[in-house]
Amino acid sequence: MPTDVELCPLCGQRNRCSQVDPTSNGEACWCFSAPISAAALARLSAEQIDKSCLCPNCAKGVAACGDEPKA
């Protein structure tokens, strides 16, 4: 069962964050080199910025990826 830090706050899907994956051995996360949609960032609350990891689809700004932020 995934924990909250493993889930995208926008859609609730796994975010594939290597920073919370104990098997990644500190590898850089996919998001460190990926462009993140400004619209997706705007949908995060102030408390979620720099503390929550988006999934790749939400980070790209895919329209079908979570219409409302998860509480």
C-alpha positions in Angstrom: 0.0 0.0 0.0 1.5 3.4 -1.0 2.0 6.1 1.6 0.9 9.7 1.1 4.4 10.7 0.1 4.3 8.2 -2.7 1.1 9.6 -4.2 0.5 12.7 -6.4 -1.5 15.3 -4.5 -3.4 16.2 -7.6 -4.6 12.8 -8.9 -3.8 10.3 -6.1 -1.7 8.1 -8.5 1.8 6.9 -7.6 4.3 9.8 -8.2 7.3 7.5 -8.8 9.5 9.7 -6.5 12.9 8.1 -6.1 13.5 10.2 -3.0 10.9 8.2 -0.9 11.7 4.9 -2.5 14.1 3.0 -0.2 15.4 0.9 -3.2 16.6 3.9 -5.2 19.6 4.5 -3.0 19.4 8.2 -3.2 19.2 8.4 -7.0 18.0 11.7 -8.4 14.3 11.8 -9.0 12.8 11.9 -12.5 11.4 15.4 -11.7 14.9 16.9 -11.1 15.4 17.1 -14.8 11.8 17.3 -16.1 9.9 20.4 -16.9 7.0 20.9 -14.5 3.8 22.5 -15.8 3.2 26.0 -14.3 -0.5 25.2 -14.3 0.1 22.0 -12.2 2.2 23.9 -9.7 -0.6 26.6 -9.5 -3.0 23.9 -8.4 -0.9 23.0 -5.3 -1.6 24.6 -2.0 1.2 26.6 -0.3 1.8 23.8 2.1 2.3 21.3 -0.8 4.9 23.3 -2.7 8.4 21.7 -2.3 6.9 19.0 0.0 4.7 17.0 -2.4 5.7 15.1 -5.5 3.5 15.2 -8.6 3.2 12.2 -10.9 4.7 12.5 -14.4 1.4 13.1 -16.0 0.3 15.9 -13.7 3.8 17.4 -13.9 3.4 17.5 -17.7 0.1 19.2 -17.3 -2.0 16.3 -18.8 -5.5 17.6 -18.7 -7.1 14.4 -17.5 -4.7 14.2 -14.5 -6.7 15.1 -11.4 -9.1 18.0 -11.8 -9.1 18.9 -8.1 -6.3 18.7 -5.5 -6.6 15.8 -3.1 -7.2 16.8 0.5 
